[in-house]
Amino acid sequence: MSTKIFVNLPVKDLDKSIGFFEQLGYSFNPQFTDEKGACMVISDDIYAMLLVEPFFKSFTDKEIVDTSKGAEAIVALGVESRERVDELADKALAAGGKPSKEPMDEGFMYGRSFQDLDGHLWEVFWMDPSAVEGEGKE
């Protein structure tokens, strides 16, 4: 099995969170979705587990971050094109998300960021593959 990543995020209203991410075009694995949480499929190897806060708390002794005051992480997703960056960010804002930072455009790299309904920070970026092709070669 290849290495997979499961990002666990606490959510206040699971149905609203599912609806938000469905509007961005993501699907959910029904095998790992119930009233406590939902498994959002980002790619074949990347998943976000949206967990209602009481269930999320069962995995940690730490307090859940108040996302209106602090950040626990930034989930960054690399996508295939600048157009896909804009598509996802625009869908997120139309679905009720909030802008996070100004768009970043370095020519070879372009990104936009937003906050989901629970204030989690997401960055969507594209990087020109030719800009990093020679990296690590001697």
C-alpha positions in Angstrom: 0.0 0.0 0.0 1.3 3.5 -0.9 1.6 6.1 1.9 -1.7 7.9 2.3 -2.5 11.0 4.3 -5.7 11.5 6.4 -6.0 15.1 7.7 -8.5 15.2 10.6 -10.4 18.4 11.0 -13.0 19.2 13.7 -16.3 20.6 12.4 -19.3 22.2 14.1 -21.9 21.1 11.6 -21.1 17.9 9.6 -23.9 18.2 7.1 -23.0 21.9 6.3 -19.3 20.9 6.0 -20.1 18.1 3.6 -22.3 20.4 1.5 -19.5 23.0 1.4 -16.9 20.6 0.1 -19.3 18.9 -2.3 -19.8 22.3 -3.9 -16.0 22.3 -4.5 -16.4 19.0 -6.3 -15.2 16.6 -3.7 -16.8 13.3 -2.9 -17.1 11.3 0.3 -16.4 7.6 1.0 -19.7 6.3 2.5 -17.8 3.4 4.1 -16.1 5.8 6.4 -18.9 8.4 6.8 -21.5 8.4 9.6 -23.0 10.9 12.0 -19.6 11.4 13.7 -17.5 12.1 10.7 -17.1 12.0 6.9 -14.2 10.9 4.8 -13.6 13.4 2.0 -11.7 12.0 -1.0 -9.2 14.6 -2.2 -7.2 12.1 -4.3 -6.3 8.5 -4.4 -3.9 9.0 -1.5 -5.2 12.1 0.3 -8.3 12.3 2.5 -9.8 14.8 4.9 -11.7 13.4 7.8 -14.3 15.9 8.9 -15.1 15.0 12.5 -17.8 16.5 14.7 -16.1 18.3 17.6 -17.0 15.8 20.4 -15.7 12.9 18.3 -12.5 14.8 17.3 -11.9 15.5 21.0 -11.8 11.8 21.7 -8.5 11.6 19.8 -6.6 14.3 21.8 -6.4 15.8 25.2 -5.7 19.2 23.7 -8.2 21.9 23.2 -9.7 22.5 19.8 -8.3 25.7 18.4 -10.7 28.6 18.1 -10.1 29.3 14.4 -11.4 32.9 14.7 -8.3 33.6 16.9 -5.7 31.0 15.9 -4.6 28.5 13.3 -3.8 24.8 13.9 -2.6 24.1 10.4 -2.8 25.2 6.8 -3.9 22.4 4.4 -2.1 23.1 1.0 -3.2 21.3 -2.1 -1.1 21.3 -5.3 -3.2 21.2 -8.4 -2.6 20.8 -12.1 -3.1 24.4 -13.4 -3.6 28.0 -12.5 -7.2 27.7 -13.8 -7.8 24.8 -11.3 -6.5 27.1 -8.5 -9.0 29.8 -9.4 -11.8 27.2 -9.9 -11.4 25.7 -6.4 -10.9 29.1 -4.7 -13.9 30.6 -6.5 -16.1 27.6 -5.6 -15.1 27.8 -2.0 -16.0 31.5 -1.8 -19.3 30.9 -3.5 -20.1 28.1 -1.1 -19.7 30.4 1.9 -16.0 30.2 2.6 -14.0 33.3 3.4 -10.9 34.7 1.7 -7.7 34.1 3.8 -4.8 35.9 2.1 -4.3 37.8 -1.1 -3.5 35.6 -4.2 0.2 34.8 -4.6 1.7 35.0 -8.1 5.4 34.4 -8.5 5.1 33.5 -12.2 6.3 29.9 -11.8 4.0 29.5 -8.8 0.4 30.7 -8.3 -1.8 30.2 -5.3 -5.0 31.3 -3.5 -6.2 30.6 0.0 -9.5 30.5 1.8 -11.1 29.5 5.1 -13.8 26.8 5.1 -17.0 27.1 7.1 -15.1 26.1 10.3 -12.3 28.6 9.7 -9.7 26.0 8.7 -7.1 27.4 6.3 -6.7 25.9 2.8 -4.2 26.9 0.2 -4.5 25.8 -3.4 -1.4 26.3 -5.5 0.0 25.4 -8.9 3.8 25.3 -9.6 5.3 25.1 -13.1 7.0 21.7 -13.2 9.8 23.0 -15.4 10.7 25.4 -12.6 11.7 22.5 -10.4 12.8 19.9 -12.9 16.5 20.4 -12.3 16.2 20.5 -8.5 18.3 17.9 -6.8 20.4 17.0 -9.8 24.1 17.5 -9.9 
